[in-house]
Every structure is written in structure tokens, then in C-alpha cells.
Amino acid sequence: MERGRTPAVKIGQFEVAHVVEDASPTSPRFLFSDATREALAPHAHWMAPHFYNPETNRIRMAIQTMVVRTRHHTILVDTCLGNHKHRAYEGWHLRNGPFLEDLGRAGVRPEDVNYVICTHLHVDHVGWNTRLVDGKWVPTFPKAQYLFARPEYDFWKTQQEGEFGQIFQDSVKPVADAGLHRLVPVDFTLEDGVRFESTPGHTPGHCSVHLSSGGQEAVITGDMMHHPLQIAAPEWCTKFDSDPAQALATRRAFCDRYADRDVRILGTHFAVPSLRIVGKGGKWAVQV
């Protein structure tokens, strides 16, 4: 998956376009502390070439926004990293990328967006909630309602020390100050066919987004899972999970729920537009 817009996925009458901010090959240890080449070897045959390059020992991922178009609304799910923001990781620090231009090439102007859904409030999911205008952080999507799961927002609102305090101040609080945010329950239904699905563990109030239209279904994962490896080996928890035991239980329940069903999995960080989960008895695999 390259930076920019990728081909849209049709879910019944819905259309989901991927606008990719970054797709740089990544060291597996960025996500998984124990991801040596040897540990990944049993999975290399199926992860290559879509998800892993065994020659370079780099995993393929994406930081991207999902643009969901229904008959009634234009919805963004997660808003990537953003520009001009002070961040802890070098490649994310003070970015100045063409995300809004890429969004425009997907046919979306900021004023066209009706809703912004943040699956959770980590740095790479809230960045374009705001942009810098005349030295002030202002909402990027001025006519949108930003939907935050209430337990997620309430938790991070209290975390004002260190890195996350900065993220909340520049990418979440300005939206609330502008009166554009709405706190919703973890099972919130936005419209017919678009609803939140509670998937806690990565963060306390993490939610995925379930889509259904015309008898077809899809789920936008957020960070319930970061990489398809976690379907075949759900015990691989990332070092960013706030509650690894809960995250593991959530992934297992999710795979069990959607395996061998015609449900497209739209991985927020996956390097392919969609895949399906197959398998039974707790042994799952990926079908691209």
C-alpha cells in the first residue's frame, strides 16, 4: 500500500476509501518486543509479500484514514498523525506532509466531512483532528461532529503528564473547546449500518467500527489488532497495549466471531485494503 488514496472497497451501498499518510516499512520490534527474525520465521511464508519482507525483516503497515461514504454522510475513521506536531518519534515529529491534498484527491474537502470517529485517542489516530492556523490549533473539519467513546475520552482527559498530555492538548481539547465533540457509548449507532463495536484492551475505551449494507459487512479494526500476524497468533500483544490480557481476550473473541463469515476486515494499520478471517477451533488464518 502506497501513500495516498488506494482503490475503494464497496460494502453494499457504502464505499470505503483508504487515504494513507505513511506506509514506511517498519521493524517488527517497533510493535512486538520479541519479534526476532527467528520468532517470525514460522509465519513468514504466509505474511510475505503483503505483510512482511523476510529478506529485510520489515513488516508492512500503514497509517491511514478510512473515508466511509454512506447515502447520508461522509465519515472519517481515525485521522493519522497530522502536521507540525511535536512528537516523541523522529519520523512523526513536526511532519509536513500532503495528507489534506491526498484527501482532496479522494474527493473529500475538510468542509465535506459530517463525522469524525476516533477508534481511540492515541497519537496516530487523532493527529488531523486539528491543524495549525495562525499559531493556533483549530479543528480541521469545521462542519463535522467528532465522536469519542466516553470511557476513552474520560480516561485520557485525566492523563495530562508527559507525551499524552501534549497529544490531548493539540489534537483533542481544541475540538472540545470548539463544541464539535460528542461523547458516545461504546455501542453507539451513528446511522443504519454504522455502529461502534466495543474492543477494549489496547486502550480502556477502544472501539472498532462495524459497517453493514445490502447484506454485506465489514469491520474497521482500529488498534484492536495492528498487524495480520495477530490473527494467526493472537497471543502476540504489542507493547502499546494498555491491558495485554484484555487485548488478547478481545482479539480471540473477535476472530471467533468473524471467522468463516463473509465479513471484510479493514485493518486500520494493515497494508492491504481488506481481508477475511478463516479457521475454527481457535486456529485462524488470513485470506486476502
BELVENFEN-V586301 format. One record per residue. N is the residue number from 1. RES is the residue in three letters. SS is DSSP state (2 for helix, 1 for strand, 0 for the rest). D_CENTER is the distance of its C-alpha to the mean C-alpha in Angstrom with 2 decimals. Layout:
BEGIN
n->N res->RES ss->SS d_center->D_CENTER
n->N res->RES ss->SS d_center->D_CENTER
END
This chain:
BEGIN
n->1 res->MET ss->0 d_center->14.92
n->2 res->GLU ss->0 d_center->16.38
n->3 res->ARG ss->0 d_center->15.39
n->4 res->GLY ss->1 d_center->15.78
n->5 res->ARG ss->1 d_center->15.56
n->6 res->THR ss->1 d_center->15.57
n->7 res->PRO ss->1 d_center->17.53
n->8 res->ALA ss->1 d_center->16.36
n->9 res->VAL ss->1 d_center->15.99
n->10 res->LYS ss->1 d_center->18.42
n->11 res->ILE ss->1 d_center->18.02
n->12 res->GLY ss->0 d_center->21.52
n->13 res->GLN ss->0 d_center->22.04
n->14 res->PHE ss->1 d_center->18.39
n->15 res->GLU ss->1 d_center->16.90
n->16 res->VAL ss->1 d_center->13.31
n->17 res->ALA ss->1 d_center->13.23
n->18 res->HIS ss->1 d_center->10.81
n->19 res->VAL ss->1 d_center->11.57
n->20 res->VAL ss->1 d_center->11.04
n->21 res->GLU ss->1 d_center->11.89
n->22 res->ASP ss->1 d_center->12.60
n->23 res->ALA ss->0 d_center->13.34
n->24 res->SER ss->0 d_center->15.95
n->25 res->PRO ss->0 d_center->17.19
n->26 res->THR ss->1 d_center->16.52
n->27 res->SER ss->1 d_center->18.90
n->28 res->PRO ss->2 d_center->17.97
n->29 res->ARG ss->2 d_center->19.31
n->30 res->PHE ss->2 d_center->16.59
n->31 res->LEU ss->0 d_center->14.60
n->32 res->PHE ss->0 d_center->17.60
n->33 res->SER ss->0 d_center->20.86
n->34 res->ASP ss->0 d_center->23.08
n->35 res->ALA ss->0 d_center->21.65
n->36 res->THR ss->0 d_center->24.96
n->37 res->ARG ss->2 d_center->25.94
n->38 res->GLU ss->2 d_center->28.22
n->39 res->ALA ss->2 d_center->25.65
n->40 res->LEU ss->2 d_center->23.41
n->41 res->ALA ss->2 d_center->26.51
n->42 res->PRO ss->2 d_center->26.63
n->43 res->HIS ss->2 d_center->23.28
n->44 res->ALA ss->2 d_center->23.86
n->45 res->HIS ss->2 d_center->25.67
n->46 res->TRP ss->2 d_center->22.85
n->47 res->MET ss->2 d_center->19.95
n->48 res->ALA ss->0 d_center->21.97
n->49 res->PRO ss->0 d_center->21.62
n->50 res->HIS ss->0 d_center->18.11
n->51 res->PHE ss->0 d_center->16.35
n->52 res->TYR ss->1 d_center->19.06
n->53 res->ASN ss->1 d_center->22.17
n->54 res->PRO ss->0 d_center->24.87
n->55 res->GLU ss->0 d_center->27.23
n->56 res->THR ss->0 d_center->25.19
n->57 res->ASN ss->0 d_center->23.31
n->58 res->ARG ss->1 d_center->19.98
n->59 res->ILE ss->1 d_center->16.72
n->60 res->ARG ss->0 d_center->14.80
n->61 res->MET ss->0 d_center->11.12
n->62 res->ALA ss->0 d_center->9.22
n->63 res->ILE ss->1 d_center->7.49
n->64 res->GLN ss->1 d_center->6.98
n->65 res->THR ss->1 d_center->7.14
n->66 res->MET ss->1 d_center->8.04
n->67 res->VAL ss->1 d_center->11.58
n->68 res->VAL ss->1 d_center->13.08
n->69 res->ARG ss->1 d_center->16.85
n->70 res->THR ss->0 d_center->19.07
n->71 res->ARG ss->0 d_center->22.82
n->72 res->HIS ss->0 d_center->22.55
n->73 res->HIS ss->0 d_center->19.44
n->74 res->THR ss->1 d_center->16.96
n->75 res->ILE ss->1 d_center->13.57
n->76 res->LEU ss->1 d_center->10.57
n->77 res->VAL ss->1 d_center->7.17
n->78 res->ASP ss->0 d_center->5.65
n->79 res->THR ss->0 d_center->8.31
n->80 res->CYS ss->0 d_center->8.01
n->81 res->LEU ss->0 d_center->11.19
n->82 res->GLY ss->0 d_center->14.07
n->83 res->ASN ss->0 d_center->17.70
n->84 res->HIS ss->0 d_center->20.68
n->85 res->LYS ss->0 d_center->19.02
n->86 res->HIS ss->0 d_center->20.62
n->87 res->ARG ss->0 d_center->18.32
n->88 res->ALA ss->0 d_center->19.35
n->89 res->TYR ss->0 d_center->18.16
n->90 res->GLU ss->2 d_center->20.49
n->91 res->GLY ss->2 d_center->18.24
n->92 res->TRP ss->2 d_center->16.11
n->93 res->HIS ss->0 d_center->19.32
n->94 res->LEU ss->0 d_center->20.81
n->95 res->ARG ss->0 d_center->18.91
n->96 res->ASN ss->0 d_center->20.57
n->97 res->GLY ss->0 d_center->18.63
n->98 res->PRO ss->0 d_center->18.97
n->99 res->PHE ss->2 d_center->15.58
n->100 res->LEU ss->2 d_center->17.50
n->101 res->GLU ss->2 d_center->19.96
n->102 res->ASP ss->2 d_center->17.46
n->103 res->LEU ss->2 d_center->16.11
n->104 res->GLY ss->2 d_center->19.82
n->105 res->ARG ss->2 d_center->20.45
n->106 res->ALA ss->0 d_center->18.05
n->107 res->GLY ss->0 d_center->20.45
n->108 res->VAL ss->0 d_center->18.66
n->109 res->ARG ss->0 d_center->20.46
n->110 res->PRO ss->2 d_center->19.15
n->111 res->GLU ss->2 d_center->21.84
n->112 res->ASP ss->2 d_center->20.80
n->113 res->VAL ss->0 d_center->17.61
n->114 res->ASN ss->0 d_center->18.49
n->115 res->TYR ss->1 d_center->15.43
n->116 res->VAL ss->1 d_center->12.29
n->117 res->ILE ss->1 d_center->10.02
n->118 res->CYS ss->0 d_center->8.07
n->119 res->THR ss->0 d_center->6.61
n->120 res->HIS ss->0 d_center->8.32
n->121 res->LEU ss->0 d_center->10.25
n->122 res->HIS ss->0 d_center->9.70
n->123 res->VAL ss->2 d_center->10.84
n->124 res->ASP ss->2 d_center->8.07
n->125 res->HIS ss->2 d_center->6.27
n->126 res->VAL ss->2 d_center->9.82
n->127 res->GLY ss->2 d_center->11.93
n->128 res->TRP ss->2 d_center->12.94
n->129 res->ASN ss->2 d_center->13.70
n->130 res->THR ss->1 d_center->17.04
n->131 res->ARG ss->1 d_center->19.30
n->132 res->LEU ss->1 d_center->22.64
n->133 res->VAL ss->1 d_center->25.67
n->134 res->ASP ss->0 d_center->29.16
n->135 res->GLY ss->0 d_center->27.96
n->136 res->LYS ss->1 d_center->25.99
n->137 res->TRP ss->1 d_center->22.32
n->138 res->VAL ss->1 d_center->22.00
n->139 res->PRO ss->1 d_center->19.34
n->140 res->THR ss->0 d_center->18.14
n->141 res->PHE ss->0 d_center->18.15
n->142 res->PRO ss->0 d_center->21.54
n->143 res->LYS ss->0 d_center->21.97
n->144 res->ALA ss->0 d_center->18.63
n->145 res->GLN ss->1 d_center->18.21
n->146 res->TYR ss->1 d_center->15.21
n->147 res->LEU ss->1 d_center->14.31
n->148 res->PHE ss->1 d_center->13.65
n->149 res->ALA ss->1 d_center->14.44
n->150 res->ARG ss->2 d_center->17.83
n->151 res->PRO ss->2 d_center->17.82
n->152 res->GLU ss->2 d_center->14.69
n->153 res->TYR ss->2 d_center->16.39
n->154 res->ASP ss->2 d_center->19.76
n->155 res->PHE ss->2 d_center->18.86
n->156 res->TRP ss->2 d_center->17.41
n->157 res->LYS ss->2 d_center->20.18
n->158 res->THR ss->0 d_center->22.62
n->159 res->GLN ss->0 d_center->21.14
n->160 res->GLN ss->0 d_center->22.88
n->161 res->GLU ss->0 d_center->24.13
n->162 res->GLY ss->2 d_center->22.84
n->163 res->GLU ss->2 d_center->19.65
n->164 res->PHE ss->2 d_center->17.61
n->165 res->GLY ss->2 d_center->20.51
n->166 res->GLN ss->2 d_center->20.13
n->167 res->ILE ss->2 d_center->16.44
n->168 res->PHE ss->2 d_center->17.36
n->169 res->GLN ss->2 d_center->20.45
n->170 res->ASP ss->2 d_center->19.14
n->171 res->SER ss->2 d_center->15.78
n->172 res->VAL ss->0 d_center->16.25
n->173 res->LYS ss->2 d_center->20.03
n->174 res->PRO ss->2 d_center->21.06
n->175 res->VAL ss->2 d_center->19.17
n->176 res->ALA ss->2 d_center->21.02
n->177 res->ASP ss->2 d_center->24.21
n->178 res->ALA ss->0 d_center->24.09
n->179 res->GLY ss->0 d_center->23.93
n->180 res->LEU ss->0 d_center->20.82
n->181 res->HIS ss->1 d_center->18.74
n->182 res->ARG ss->1 d_center->19.12
n->183 res->LEU ss->1 d_center->18.63
n->184 res->VAL ss->1 d_center->18.13
n->185 res->PRO ss->0 d_center->18.59
n->186 res->VAL ss->0 d_center->15.99
n->187 res->ASP ss->0 d_center->17.52
n->188 res->PHE ss->0 d_center->17.66
n->189 res->THR ss->1 d_center->18.45
n->190 res->LEU ss->1 d_center->17.83
n->191 res->GLU ss->1 d_center->20.10
n->192 res->ASP ss->0 d_center->21.55
n->193 res->GLY ss->0 d_center->18.88
n->194 res->VAL ss->1 d_center->15.79
n->195 res->ARG ss->1 d_center->15.25
n->196 res->PHE ss->1 d_center->13.20
n->197 res->GLU ss->1 d_center->13.39
n->198 res->SER ss->1 d_center->13.95
n->199 res->THR ss->0 d_center->12.36
n->200 res->PRO ss->0 d_center->13.70
n->201 res->GLY ss->0 d_center->14.43
n->202 res->HIS ss->0 d_center->11.66
n->203 res->THR ss->0 d_center->12.61
n->204 res->PRO ss->0 d_center->15.44
n->205 res->GLY ss->0 d_center->13.93
n->206 res->HIS ss->0 d_center->10.44
n->207 res->CYS ss->1 d_center->9.91
n->208 res->SER ss->1 d_center->8.37
n->209 res->VAL ss->1 d_center->9.73
n->210 res->HIS ss->1 d_center->12.85
n->211 res->LEU ss->1 d_center->14.59
n->212 res->SER ss->1 d_center->18.26
n->213 res->SER ss->1 d_center->20.86
n->214 res->GLY ss->0 d_center->24.16
n->215 res->GLY ss->0 d_center->23.99
n->216 res->GLN ss->1 d_center->20.73
n->217 res->GLU ss->1 d_center->17.50
n->218 res->ALA ss->1 d_center->13.84
n->219 res->VAL ss->1 d_center->10.88
n->220 res->ILE ss->1 d_center->7.21
n->221 res->THR ss->0 d_center->6.27
n->222 res->GLY ss->2 d_center->3.41
n->223 res->ASP ss->2 d_center->5.65
n->224 res->MET ss->2 d_center->8.60
n->225 res->MET ss->0 d_center->9.10
n->226 res->HIS ss->0 d_center->8.31
n->227 res->HIS ss->0 d_center->11.05
n->228 res->PRO ss->0 d_center->13.39
n->229 res->LEU ss->2 d_center->16.07
n->230 res->GLN ss->2 d_center->14.89
n->231 res->ILE ss->2 d_center->16.03
n->232 res->ALA ss->2 d_center->19.45
n->233 res->ALA ss->0 d_center->19.64
n->234 res->PRO ss->0 d_center->17.61
n->235 res->GLU ss->0 d_center->19.80
n->236 res->TRP ss->0 d_center->18.01
n->237 res->CYS ss->0 d_center->16.26
n->238 res->THR ss->0 d_center->14.54
n->239 res->LYS ss->0 d_center->16.45
n->240 res->PHE ss->0 d_center->13.67
n->241 res->ASP ss->0 d_center->13.94
n->242 res->SER ss->0 d_center->16.13
n->243 res->ASP ss->0 d_center->17.90
n->244 res->PRO ss->2 d_center->17.97
n->245 res->ALA ss->2 d_center->20.35
n->246 res->GLN ss->2 d_center->18.33
n->247 res->ALA ss->2 d_center->15.13
n->248 res->LEU ss->2 d_center->17.46
n->249 res->ALA ss->2 d_center->19.04
n->250 res->THR ss->2 d_center->15.86
n->251 res->ARG ss->2 d_center->14.86
n->252 res->ARG ss->2 d_center->18.48
n->253 res->ALA ss->2 d_center->18.79
n->254 res->PHE ss->2 d_center->15.78
n->255 res->CYS ss->2 d_center->17.28
n->256 res->ASP ss->2 d_center->20.65
n->257 res->ARG ss->2 d_center->19.72
n->258 res->TYR ss->2 d_center->18.30
n->259 res->ALA ss->0 d_center->20.38
n->260 res->ASP ss->0 d_center->23.00
n->261 res->ARG ss->0 d_center->21.81
n->262 res->ASP ss->0 d_center->21.06
n->263 res->VAL ss->1 d_center->17.42
n->264 res->ARG ss->1 d_center->14.87
n->265 res->ILE ss->1 d_center->11.75
n->266 res->LEU ss->1 d_center->8.96
n->267 res->GLY ss->0 d_center->6.87
n->268 res->THR ss->0 d_center->3.52
n->269 res->HIS ss->0 d_center->5.97
n->270 res->PHE ss->0 d_center->8.97
n->271 res->ALA ss->0 d_center->11.91
n->272 res->VAL ss->0 d_center->13.17
n->273 res->PRO ss->0 d_center->12.45
n->274 res->SER ss->0 d_center->13.06
n->275 res->LEU ss->1 d_center->15.05
n->276 res->ARG ss->1 d_center->16.98
n->277 res->ILE ss->1 d_center->17.94
n->278 res->VAL ss->1 d_center->21.70
n->279 res->GLY ss->1 d_center->24.18
n->280 res->LYS ss->1 d_center->26.04
n->281 res->GLY ss->0 d_center->27.36
n->282 res->GLY ss->0 d_center->24.40
n->283 res->LYS ss->1 d_center->24.42
n->284 res->TRP ss->1 d_center->21.45
n->285 res->ALA ss->1 d_center->20.76
n->286 res->VAL ss->1 d_center->18.52
n->287 res->GLN ss->1 d_center->19.91
n->288 res->VAL ss->0 d_center->18.64
END
